[in-house]
Amino acid sequence: ADLAVAVTGIAGPGGAVPGKPVGTVWLALARRGAATSAERLQLDGDRAAVRDATARVAIERLLQRAREAAP
């Protein structure tokens, strides 16, 4: 693979701990030949909304990285 994305976080309703409330999501992106990046997101909403927003942001970031790699 030339591009990869990984996500982890707390979508809720439970799982929150001090300093990591529901909606805390980490997104990592890697592209062959480039530095890997990590981004912390704080998303609002219930479990479904957090999961949906996470997927949308992940896809947006993947597309952005793919465009950067285009000749």
Secondary structure per residue as TSV (DSSP state, phi and psi in degrees):
chain	resnum	aa	ss	phi	psi
A	1	A	-	360.0	144.4
A	2	D	-	-95.7	-24.3
A	3	L	E	-129.3	144.0
A	4	A	E	-145.7	149.2
A	5	V	E	-135.3	144.1
A	6	A	E	-137.5	142.5
A	7	V	E	-133.6	149.2
A	8	T	E	-152.1	155.9
A	9	G	E	166.5	-167.3
A	10	I	-	-119.4	100.2
A	11	A	-	-84.2	-19.1
A	12	G	S	92.6	179.6
A	13	P	S	-75.7	-22.6
A	14	G	S	-102.0	-173.9
A	15	G	-	99.4	-10.9
A	16	A	-	-68.1	144.4
A	17	V	B	-134.9	162.9
A	18	P	T	-53.3	128.7
A	19	G	T	87.5	-12.1
A	20	K	B	-135.3	79.4
A	21	P	-	-74.9	165.6
A	22	V	T	-53.3	136.4
A	23	G	T	100.1	-6.0
A	24	T	E	-76.3	122.4
A	25	V	E	-135.2	137.7
A	26	W	E	-110.0	136.5
A	27	L	E	-124.4	128.7
A	28	A	E	-119.2	138.7
A	29	L	E	-127.9	137.2
A	30	A	E	-132.9	140.8
A	31	R	E	-132.7	135.3
A	32	R	T	-53.0	127.7
A	33	G	T	83.5	4.7
A	34	A	S	-131.0	162.4
A	35	A	-	-68.1	143.1
A	36	T	-	-78.2	142.0
A	37	S	E	-122.5	153.2
A	38	A	E	-130.0	144.1
A	39	E	E	-139.0	131.9
A	40	R	E	-95.5	129.2
A	41	L	E	-114.6	148.7
A	42	Q	E	-123.7	102.9
A	43	L	-	-104.4	149.6
A	44	D	-	-102.3	156.8
A	45	G	S	115.7	-178.3
A	46	D	S	-80.0	-177.2
A	47	R	H	-53.6	-46.5
A	48	A	H	-63.6	-40.9
A	49	A	H	-66.8	-40.7
A	50	V	H	-65.3	-43.0
A	51	R	H	-65.2	-41.9
A	52	D	H	-63.6	-47.3
A	53	A	H	-63.6	-37.6
A	54	T	H	-61.2	-47.0
A	55	A	H	-62.7	-41.4
A	56	R	H	-63.9	-45.8
A	57	V	H	-64.3	-42.3
A	58	A	H	-59.5	-44.1
A	59	I	H	-66.8	-41.4
A	60	E	H	-59.3	-45.0
A	61	R	H	-66.6	-38.5
A	62	L	H	-62.2	-44.5
A	63	L	H	-62.6	-39.9
A	64	Q	H	-61.7	-46.4
A	65	R	H	-63.9	-38.4
A	66	A	H	-64.3	-41.0
A	67	R	H	-64.4	-37.3
A	68	E	H	-64.1	-30.8
A	69	A	H	-84.9	-14.0
A	70	A	-	-65.8	141.0
A	71	P	-	-68.6	360.0
